[in-house]
Amino acid sequence: MTADESEADPALDALLDAYALKDERRTGWQLRGVDAPESVAAHAWGVAYLVLTLGDRFREDLPGVDLDRALRLAVVHDVAEAETGDAATRADSTAETVDPDAKEDAEREAMEDLAGPLPDRVRDAWEAYEARESPEAVLVKECDLLDVCLQAVLYERGDRYDPADGDPEAFREYDDLDEFFATTEPRLRTETGRALFDRLRERYRAVRDER
């Protein structure tokens, strides 16, 4: 057995590939000229933290939700983007959009590589999130959307963006970070998620209007 053969470990290779998520920047913030925008991995941590800290608030909307299982879904929900990259969701009607079917196919193919040599629970958690049928998947998606709003409040509060440093042509119909709230609101499915969204939007507007 050669040295290369003795060191071969497909699981480690898959993990190394997935770790690219730590350096994959969130495209929407880049388009808006955010200084040192978060990575997709940082976003995934935010989603998991919201599940852990706010998950109990959703029990009336999502009876029987298992927060420990939801945490698994949160950790893996965007891991395919380590290969496909991040594609921003847009509300601006003039913006280029990604074909959702093509995006799904690309992410599913990526997961074959990233999760193939890993325990089945990794792929199972990703599939469960994509299906959006379980209360855990719905909770994670709500937290995925709310994380964007929280981050927008932080970037607005810290005066962390300059549209001139991004792609000014990408935002023709929205000012400041307004589009991130416009893309979030119609996709929320629970009363709790909408109530939290309203509070975050109020905070964002208060900071924005003071500038």
Disulfide bonds with the S-S distance in Angstrom:
none
